[in-house]
């Protein structure tokens, strides 16, 4: 039986990834690198911040020495764009709050600590979470399962008692690699991810019912 719930943040609770794509493209253009939207989608979508940074250095070695400044510029572009958008995914945030009223709930994100803190504040989740893990809290990024194993340890539960909500291939593989069950959010109109490893795929987390989930797996 499921005894705790874990949410990814970007793409699952917050619709931030499209803005990160635009911000990354703007920063690369600022450094004189012309890229197609398809290239930036491949670089950014469903990928942790640290892995995006490493991939930029690998793909565009001409900016390797200026990478910290380029990444700072990306964040600046993102923050400016964010001012004109409500990034919350309402049904996902509501599900988290509903579950938190009855079960332990936490966030495990591949983003940095500052971004995670800002996201938690934006969604007004301070009273709903047991904790939130950022990329600063664990050594290896998704799809490595270390982040989810750490969450289970902090929840003091076996991995099989935890259900994860994810939207990316890497996140789903991390959750399953940790021995957890996983519901994939595959929203219409968003770049497709390979969600075949998930236990359930939904287009909207408003459709999630724990009773139905248990019944389907009984």
C-alpha positions in Angstrom: 0.0 0.0 0.0 1.1 3.5 -0.8 2.0 5.5 2.4 3.8 8.6 1.0 3.9 10.7 -2.2 6.8 12.4 -3.9 6.4 15.0 -6.6 8.9 16.2 -9.2 8.6 20.0 -9.6 9.5 21.4 -13.0 7.0 20.0 -15.6 4.9 18.3 -12.9 3.9 21.0 -10.5 5.2 24.1 -12.4 5.1 24.6 -16.2 8.6 26.0 -16.2 10.3 24.0 -18.9 9.0 25.9 -21.9 10.4 29.1 -20.3 13.7 27.4 -19.6 13.9 26.5 -23.3 13.3 30.1 -24.3 15.8 31.4 -21.7 18.5 29.0 -22.7 18.0 29.9 -26.4 18.2 33.6 -25.6 21.4 33.1 -23.6 23.1 31.0 -26.3 22.1 33.6 -28.9 23.6 36.3 -26.6 26.9 34.4 -26.7 26.7 34.2 -30.5 25.5 30.6 -30.8 22.6 30.1 -33.2 20.5 27.1 -32.3 17.2 25.7 -33.6 14.2 25.3 -31.2 14.6 21.5 -31.7 18.2 21.6 -30.5 17.3 23.6 -27.4 14.3 21.3 -26.6 16.7 18.3 -26.8 19.2 20.1 -24.5 16.7 21.3 -21.9 13.5 19.3 -21.7 13.3 16.9 -18.9 17.0 17.4 -18.0 18.5 18.6 -14.7 20.1 22.0 -14.5 23.5 20.5 -13.8 23.3 18.2 -16.8 22.1 21.1 -19.0 25.2 23.0 -18.0 27.5 20.0 -18.7 25.9 19.4 -22.1 26.3 23.1 -23.1 30.0 22.8 -22.3 30.2 19.6 -24.4 28.2 20.8 -27.4 29.6 24.4 -27.5 33.2 24.3 -26.2 33.8 27.8 -27.4 31.8 29.1 -24.4 33.2 26.7 -21.8 35.3 29.3 -20.1 32.4 31.7 -19.9 29.9 29.0 -18.9 29.2 30.5 -15.4 28.2 33.8 -16.9 26.1 32.2 -19.6 24.2 30.1 -17.1 23.7 33.2 -14.9 22.3 35.0 -18.0 20.0 32.1 -18.6 18.6 32.4 -15.1 18.2 36.2 -15.6 16.2 35.6 -18.8 14.1 33.0 -17.1 13.3 35.4 -14.2 12.3 38.2 -16.5 10.0 35.8 -18.5 8.5 34.4 -15.4 7.2 37.7 -14.3 4.5 37.5 -17.1 3.4 33.9 -16.5 1.6 32.0 -13.8 3.7 28.8 -13.9 1.6 26.8 -11.5 -0.1 23.7 -12.9 -3.3 24.0 -10.8 -4.5 20.4 -10.8 -1.1 19.1 -9.9 -0.7 21.6 -7.0 -4.2 20.8 -5.8 -3.5 17.1 -5.8 -0.4 17.6 -3.8 -2.3 19.7 -1.2 -5.2 17.1 -1.1 -2.7 14.2 -0.5 -0.7 16.2 2.0 -3.8 16.5 4.2 -3.7 12.7 4.7 -0.2 11.5 3.8 3.5 12.6 4.0 4.4 14.4 0.8 7.7 15.8 -0.4 9.3 17.3 -3.6 12.4 15.8 -5.3 13.7 18.2 -8.0 16.6 18.3 -10.3 16.8 22.1 -10.0 19.0 24.1 -7.8 18.1 25.0 -4.2 17.2 28.6 -4.9 14.8 27.7 -7.7 13.2 25.0 -5.6 12.7 27.4 -2.7 11.1 29.9 -5.1 8.8 27.3 -6.5 7.7 26.1 -3.1 6.9 29.7 -2.2 5.1 30.4 -5.5 2.8 27.4 -4.9 2.4 28.3 -1.2 3.4 24.7 -0.1 5.3 25.5 3.0 2.8 23.9 5.3 2.2 20.9 3.0 5.6 19.4 2.6 7.7 17.1 4.8 10.7 18.5 2.9 11.9 19.4 -0.6 15.2 18.1 -2.1 17.1 20.0 -4.7 20.1 19.0 -6.8 22.3 20.4 -4.1 21.1 17.6 -1.7 22.3 14.5 -3.7 25.4 13.6 -5.7 24.0 12.3 -9.0 21.2 13.6 -11.1 18.1 11.7 -12.5 18.0 9.1 -14.0 20.3 8.0 -11.1 17.9 6.8 -8.4 19.9 8.3 -5.5 17.6 11.3 -5.1 14.5 9.1 -4.6 16.4 6.6 -2.3 17.4 9.6 -0.2 13.7 10.8 0.0 12.6 7.3 1.1 15.2 7.3 3.9 14.1 10.7 5.1 10.5 9.6 5.0 11.6 6.5 7.0 9.6 4.3 4.5 10.6 1.5 2.2 10.7 2.6 -1.5 7.8 0.4 -2.4 5.6 2.4 -0.1 6.2 5.6 -2.1 4.5 6.8 -5.2 6.2 9.3 -7.4 4.7 11.8 -9.8 7.0 12.6 -12.7 6.9 14.1 -16.2 10.3 13.2 -17.7 12.0 10.0 -18.9 14.9 10.6 -16.6 12.7 11.1 -13.6 10.6 8.1 -14.3 13.7 5.9 -14.6 15.1 7.4 -11.4 11.8 6.6 -9.5 11.6 3.0 -10.9 15.3 2.5 -10.3 14.7 3.4 -6.6 12.0 0.7 -6.4 9.1 3.1 -6.3 5.8 3.2 -8.2 5.5 6.1 -10.6 2.7 8.0 -12.3 3.7 9.9 -15.4 2.2 13.3 -16.3 2.1 13.5 -20.1 0.3 16.8 -20.8 -1.2 17.5 -24.2 0.7 20.1 -26.3 4.0 19.5 -24.6 7.1 17.7 -26.0 6.7 14.0 -25.7 8.9 12.0 -23.2 9.3 8.2 -23.1 6.9 7.4 -20.3 6.7 3.7 -21.0 8.3 2.7 -17.7 5.7 4.4 -15.6 3.0 2.4 -13.8 0.2 4.8 -14.9 0.2 7.7 -17.5 -2.2 10.6 -17.1 -2.7 13.8 -19.2 -3.8 15.7 -16.1 -3.2 14.8 -12.4 -6.8 15.9 -11.7 -7.6 12.4 -13.0 -5.6 10.6 -10.3 -7.5 8.6 -7.7 -5.6 6.6 -5.1 -8.5 4.2 -4.7 -8.6 3.6 -8.5 -4.9 3.2 -8.6 -4.9 0.6 -5.9 -7.8 -1.2 -7.5 -6.1 -1.3 -10.9 -3.0 -2.9 -9.3 -4.8 -5.4 -7.0 
